[in-house]
Amino acid sequence: MKHKLATTCFVIGAALTPIAVYAADQDADRADPSTFVKDSAITTKIKSKLAAEHLGSLANISVDTDKNGVVWMSGTVKDQAELDQAVRIAQNTEGVKTVKNQLKVQK
């Protein structure tokens, strides 16, 4: 019985280890609190500017910033003009080095 329990624990632990390692790799830059705050500040600035422009697709735009100042934008917008405006706002935000645009025009 003890052997069965130990084997079960080992199998479950071995199955969960890759998941934990993957999750840790995804937010490696979040380990340093100052980096996390800087990234969050850039993301917040962009989202605030998007809201100030009253973009209709704001709820459908996801913004994330990595530790190197690279902004990732994804989601859907209603037209090309809105897409261009969202990218331009991100590019003109202090601290942004590059914008990776994955926005799509919703048909």
Buried (B, 14 or more C-beta within 10 A) or exposed (E): EEEEEEEEEEEEEEEEEEEEEEEEEEEEBBEEEEBBEBBEBBBEBBBEBBEEBEBEBBEBBBBBBBBEBBBBBBBBBBEEEBBEBBBEBBBEBEBBEEBEBEBEEEE
